[in-house]
Each structure stands twice: as structure tokens, then as C-alpha cells.
Amino acid sequence: METPPEVPVRNVALVTGAGRLASIGAGVARQLAAEGWDLVLAYWPDYDARMPWGTEPDGVVRLTAELEAIGAQAHALPADLEDPAAAEKLVADAVQLAGPLHGMVLSHAESVDSGILDTSLESFERHFAVNTRASWQLIAAFARQATDDGGAIVALTSDHTAFNLPYGASKGALDRIVIAAARELGPLGISANVLNPGPVDTGWMDDAVREALTDRQPGGRLGTPADAAATVAFLLSPAGRWVSGQLIKSDGGFSA
């Protein structure tokens, strides 16, 4: 009797912040699906409801369908990462749904503009809960479930600090956590990098901001979710796993 061919094992990635079709998280999910990954998408619509762009009630449903049309298995899980119990539960639920995770992309964020003099204690603590504490918890939970093959972690960061104090400070702390993870988790076969994609218009820019930032781009255009996704996909690929412990700027020369 002829032995049936083995079905190749597909890698699984958890992508946070993927609830809107225009988000960097959604762009990353599309790229990974096209490269043969299965996806678990994390999202939290209550955050979008507080932001100028508002909620996109069917966004994650449409994105999941789009990924499945490419050939990926895709699942979506709501997660309020301000809740101290949410991060570990998200990873556990993702593993139960899709199997062991081989990649994790942290593209979620709390980002509400305020500066030194007008940041409230509540806002400061929420930014650090979502952007810093939850990211550390997600990284630790990812490492605990990793198989012998290890995996790859990429976290999205930003240089924005002035007049965006709690966001910038919490992202700066995230950068240090991810670089520490590269050293501490390297023996487990896990790479970890921070990616700064520069200004990407995912719905937060008005015309004046868009024009001003475009004028500062050497190439004359803003970055897109697809630009960030290409770099993320490389870092998660076998070819990119030797890169670890780096803060990479993939911003079209914006920061040069």
C-alpha cells in the first residue's frame, strides 16, 4: 500500500492589535498568511471606540475571512490587555485553538496624546499596563509554550515622545524588555526584535499631519502596513531568525 504524503506542519503566529483592516496588525497578518502561516488575531474594540477613527464592528470578521481565502486558518480573540489576567489567557486560548505558537507580533497599543503637564495618572498607568506590562506577560507566556523549535517575537515601537508622554515612555520600556528577551530566551531558540516602522497612516492622521510627515520622508511617501509587514515577515522567517536583540528602523529613511 502506498504511504500517503505527509501534510506539512504550518507555523502559527499570534498577532495583536489586528482588529481594523487598515492596521499594521492586519497588514502583518495578510503577509504572514501569504507566506503560509496560520494566524490568531487579538483585538479590543473598546479601545477603538475611544479613538477618533471609531469602531469597525466587522473588521476582524472580514480580515479573518480574507486570510482564510488566502489559505490560512485564522482565529480571532478579543483581549482587554489592561486586565492583568488577559495576556496569559490570550496565549493559552490561542494555543488551544491553533496549536503551539511559532511567532508573535505585538502590534497592539494604547496611544492617547498628552504631555508632561497634562497626562493623568490613570492614562499613564493604562499605557504602561497595555503597552509594557501586557507585552512582557505575552512574551513570557509565548516562551513557556514554545516547542523545541523555539520561535520569533517582533514588537512594534515608536520614537514619538514629546506631547505623547505615556505612549512614548511605555514603548521605550517595551524596547528594553524585548532586547532582554533576546538574551534570556535565546537559549530556547527564540529571537526577539523591536521594529520601528516610522509614521504609518492607519487612520490617525488628519490632512495637516499627513502632509507634514510626507514632506519629511526622503522617498516622498508615507509608510504602509504592507511595508512594516514585509520586515516583520522576514524577522519571523528562518532566514531572519539570526537577527535578534535589535531595534530596527524600517521607516523609509524618515529617521535619517
BELMOSUL-V654500 format. One record per backbone hydrogen bond with DSSP energy under -0.5 kcal/mol. CO is the residue of the C=O (numbers start at 1). NH is the residue of the N-H. E is the energy in kcal/mol with one decimal. If there is no record, write none. Layout:
BEGIN
co={CO/CO}
nh={NH/NH}
e={E/E}
END
This chain:
BEGIN
co={6/11/12/12/13/13/14/14/15/17/20/23/24/25/26/27/28/29/30/31/32/33/38/39/40/41/42/43/44/44/45/46/47/47/48/48/51/56/58/59/60/61/62/63/64/65/66/67/67/72/73/75/77/79/80/83/83/85/86/87/88/89/90/91/92/93/94/95/102/103/104/104/105/105/106/109/114/115/120/121/122/123/124/125/126/127/127/128/128/129/132/133/134/135/136/137/138/139/140/141/142/143/147/150/151/152/153/154/155/157/161/164/165/166/167/168/169/170/171/172/173/174/175/176/177/178/179/180/181/182/185/185/186/189/189/191/192/193/194/195/195/196/199/200/206/207/208/209/210/211/212/214/216/217/223/224/224/225/226/227/228/229/230/231/232/233/234/234/237/237/238/240/242/246/246/248/248/251/252/253}
nh={8/38/102/103/15/40/16/105/42/25/23/27/28/29/30/31/32/33/34/35/37/36/13/75/15/77/18/79/47/48/49/50/50/51/51/54/54/59/62/63/64/65/66/67/68/69/70/71/72/74/39/41/43/81/83/86/87/89/90/91/92/93/94/95/96/97/98/99/152/14/106/154/16/107/156/111/165/119/124/125/126/127/128/129/130/131/132/132/133/134/136/137/138/139/140/141/142/143/144/145/146/146/150/147/191/104/193/106/195/197/164/168/169/170/171/172/173/174/175/176/177/178/179/180/181/182/183/184/185/186/188/190/189/151/191/153/245/155/248/157/197/250/223/202/210/211/212/213/214/215/216/217/218/220/201/227/228/229/230/231/232/233/234/235/236/237/237/240/240/241/241/243/244/194/248/196/250/254/219/256}
e={-0.6/-3.0/-3.1/-1.7/-0.5/-2.3/-0.5/-2.9/-2.7/-0.7/-1.4/-1.9/-2.6/-2.3/-2.3/-2.0/-2.8/-2.5/-2.2/-1.1/-2.6/-1.6/-2.5/-1.8/-2.8/-3.3/-2.5/-2.4/-1.3/-0.9/-2.0/-0.7/-1.2/-0.6/-1.2/-0.7/-1.3/-2.6/-2.7/-2.5/-2.4/-2.1/-2.2/-2.4/-2.3/-1.9/-1.0/-0.9/-2.1/-0.5/-2.6/-3.3/-1.6/-1.2/-2.0/-1.9/-0.6/-1.3/-2.6/-2.1/-2.3/-2.9/-2.4/-2.4/-2.1/-2.1/-2.9/-2.2/-1.8/-2.2/-0.5/-2.5/-2.5/-1.1/-2.7/-0.5/-2.3/-1.1/-2.5/-2.5/-2.1/-2.5/-2.0/-2.1/-2.4/-2.8/-0.6/-1.0/-3.2/-2.2/-2.4/-2.4/-2.6/-2.6/-2.5/-2.5/-2.5/-2.3/-2.0/-1.3/-0.7/-0.7/-2.0/-0.5/-2.1/-2.1/-2.1/-2.7/-3.0/-0.5/-2.2/-2.8/-2.9/-1.9/-2.2/-2.2/-1.9/-1.8/-2.3/-1.4/-1.9/-2.5/-2.1/-2.4/-2.2/-1.6/-1.2/-2.9/-2.9/-0.5/-1.6/-1.6/-2.4/-1.7/-0.5/-2.3/-3.3/-2.2/-3.2/-2.6/-0.7/-2.3/-1.4/-1.2/-2.7/-2.4/-2.4/-2.6/-2.1/-2.0/-0.8/-1.4/-0.5/-1.6/-0.8/-0.5/-1.7/-2.5/-1.8/-1.2/-2.3/-2.9/-1.6/-2.2/-1.8/-0.9/-0.8/-0.6/-0.9/-0.8/-0.7/-1.4/-0.6/-3.0/-0.7/-3.4/-0.7/-1.3/-0.5/-1.3}
END
